[in-house]
Amino acid sequence: MWKPSHVITNEELVEAYNAYAEKFNLDNEARIESGDIDAKPLSSAEFIEKASGIKARYAYVKDGILDIDRMRPRIPERSEDELSHQGEMALNAAKMALKEANKDASEVDAVIVGCAYTERSYPAIAIEVQGELGIEGFGFDMLVACSAATFALQRAYEMVSAGTAKCVLVINPELTSPQVNYCDRDSHFIFGDVSTATVVETEETCQSEHSYEILGTKAVTVFSNNIRSNFGYITHATDADPYGVDKLFHQQGRSVFKDVCPMAAKHIADHLSELGLTKDDLTRWWLHQANLNMNLLISKRLLGRQATKEEAPIVLDEYANTASAGSLIAFNLYHKDLKEGDIGVICSFGAGYSIGSLVLKKRKVA
Ligand code: CO8
């Protein structure tokens, strides 16, 4: 895992948002009074922590996000000769993952970048990283919102199983901050930036100190408009406002909560049962990190009691929702204590809707 050096606390975010909202309401007093537009309600750090469990988030670029005349990061455009921003985030995590796995780039033969957005359509970020690392083989990007990381790991697993690749580097450069609507009280606090990377390879070549056998994978998608971003290449032709609020992340948070919690709990229970396992066989639950209360509810449904912090670690207090990287941050920070034979599940859930899981068994520590 690679994380940016900039942190934004709830307090900083709320102070900037509230100053922006007060100015907006003052500037638009007449229109608000005539009922033409709604006044901007104020945000609160206490609400954010209570409703989501989030206390802070990392930002790739902090400059601009707290500027009430801007309310978005000021990310300098890079020339086509320079490494892209997401390529840089991806490369940082990729190098760390290769080091942990005791792998040289020459041993990798495929790169998958899985995340919620890529900063351009082509060439793929994965191919850019492949070039930077001097990897021979192939690379591609795939977008499945919050499930992009688990879905990408599943594709890597299938490629290694099928023999179409021997060693796959899966990278999740989640640069969410450019798509956050920092002018929207209901969602300005949700996301943070981070990059994770994982090496998936055959048992024979594995030289990592800590490694896991993938016992099984499971994915499901069900269409829903409740989490959506309409940003896309077609905007140039539709004459729609390219900066309209519907082009940024927006959601029906309450509906998502109600729909996704039972779906995720059932998905994990079904996956375990398909593998002949029960909840009692599991040592760790590396769950998606969107909302603390969601994770508490899902783990309660699965275990029949509240999960402990050791069983289902929470990282969103420090990292916020990092789209698909959340469950992998939890995995990254909370796996080294597992013993040979211990079993855990990585599970993501989010926009689409999409749910992806991998059940892992710890191999002998090298
Ligand atoms: N400060 C103070 N009050 C607030 C604030 C705030 N910041 N925000 C909302 N309120 C108010 C509301 O207006 C409401 O007031 P009222 O009762 O008067 O209407 C009240 O607080 C309660 O609001 P909600 O019902 O919305 O609050 P909840 O308790 O449901 O919490 C959450 C809101 C935290 C959003 C919660 O519903 C939630 O987390 N739901 C799950 C959402 C989720 O998991 N979404 C997944 C999104 S991520 C994903 O899928 C990947 C997308 C790709 C990445 C995108 C990158 C940018």
Boltz pocket constraint, residues with backbone or C-beta under 6 A from the ligand:
constraints:
  - pocket:
      binder: B
      contacts: [[A, 42], [A, 43], [A, 44], [A, 45], [A, 47], [A, 48], [A, 51], [A, 52], [A, 116], [A, 145], [A, 146], [A, 176], [A, 177], [A, 179], [A, 180], [A, 185], [A, 186], [A, 187], [A, 189], [A, 191], [A, 227], [A, 249], [A, 251], [A, 252], [A, 253], [A, 254], [A, 256], [A, 257], [A, 290], [A, 291], [A, 294], [A, 321], [A, 323], [A, 349], [A, 350], [A, 351]]
      max_distance: 6.0
